[in-house]
Amino acid sequence: MINIYIGYDSREKIAAEVCKYSIKKNTKKKINIKYLKLDSLRKQNLYKRKDDKLSSTEFTFSRFLVPILNKYKGWAIFCDCDFLWLKNIEELLKLKNDKYAVMCVKHNYKPLNKTKMDGKVQLHYPRKNWSSLILWNCGHPANRRLNLNMVNSESGKFLHRFGWLKNNLIGTINKDWNWLVGWYKEPRDGVPKALHFTEGGPWFKNYKNIDYANLWLKEKKELTSKFKKNL
């Protein structure tokens, strides 16, 4: 059983639905997909942070609860809700290496625009977008440091840079699995296996014509038609 956690933002419900659908569509094995919804996490007394005006999404910090939610056992995958999966996510899991506590795409991403999505401020910081896709080795001893107190009190700077880990415990994944739309280009940078609409996707009115929008819109149409969902 693969445990997959998707960041959930109430303003981007449609993105989360399409992300989930694209994962299931490309996977033959039975998988367990969970949304990281703040209301639910607060009811479980796991998430205690106050709303942060600087956070661009509701799941800015909740992703760091994954090892706890997975009971510090096995491997799990986290991704932002604005992903569209083009390949089988099982292929990503095959890249896991037990010597690492986390594995991610180590982007050198320095956006020029000052806002993103629906007008949210574009924050600039080292290791930006590294934590948007995380292959978590939940059972790694180093991740035991990432307890509830740390998740609920440490700064975004510390958490998103994997501050509880030594650099040699952060493994590398190819950028194909976290293809930053508008930043990476084919064929210069390769071919995407999972698209990440990090600046904003076609569900926002100002991003209707972004690169790969046609693929996302096609997936949404298929989802709504297949399950009669009104998204």
Secondary structure, DSSP 8 states (H G I E B T S, - for coil): -EEEEEE--GGGHHHHHHHHHHHHHT--S-EEEEEE-HHHHHHTT-------TT-SSTTTTGGGGHHHHTTT-SEEEEE-TTEEE-S-HHHHHTT--TT-SEEE---------SEETTTEE----TTTTGGGEEEEETT-GGGGG--HHHHHHS-HHHHHTTTTS-GGGEEE--GGGGEEBTTB-TTTT---SEEE-TT--TTSGGGTTSTTHHHHHHHHHHHHHHHT---
